[in-house]
Amino acid sequence: MTRYKYYLLWIPAIFIMILIFFFSAQNGNTSSETSGGFAEFLAKISHPDFASFSDSKKIAVLSDCQFIARKAAHFSVYAALGFFCMLPLLPYKNLSFAKRLAASILISAVYALSDEFHQYFVPERSCRIADVLIDTCGALTGALCFSILVYFIKKIKFQKKS
């Protein structure tokens, strides 16, 4: 594989980073609107009688569901980042699994830190270390999923050769 092809393997991870930056640049109101639709969907699924709730109870349920939706979004987008940060590390045969995993998580965690720092300067947004931890757990999950996928692909290829 030529050197420039190695660089192309970073494109999915960079795309995810740009997507994260775009969402982090949204002010608090826009961000709430983005997650609000999913929160309402969660509320209706988790509470079939949601429509009959009083306004104050609807607000409380929606608030809880929005919290869950936002944290799930953090976790899943960083799971994608952790997954795609493993891809460009795959061709480096001299790196052990543990080093690839650590590098993927470190890249994702540093990006999560920079993302939270960026949010500090966005109106109506905040910088939370808890979000960095959620993001890092997501990255770990994504990197492990990538590793499991690669393991099974190699296993299938080995079985076909035998």
Disulfide bonds with the S-S distance in Angstrom:
none
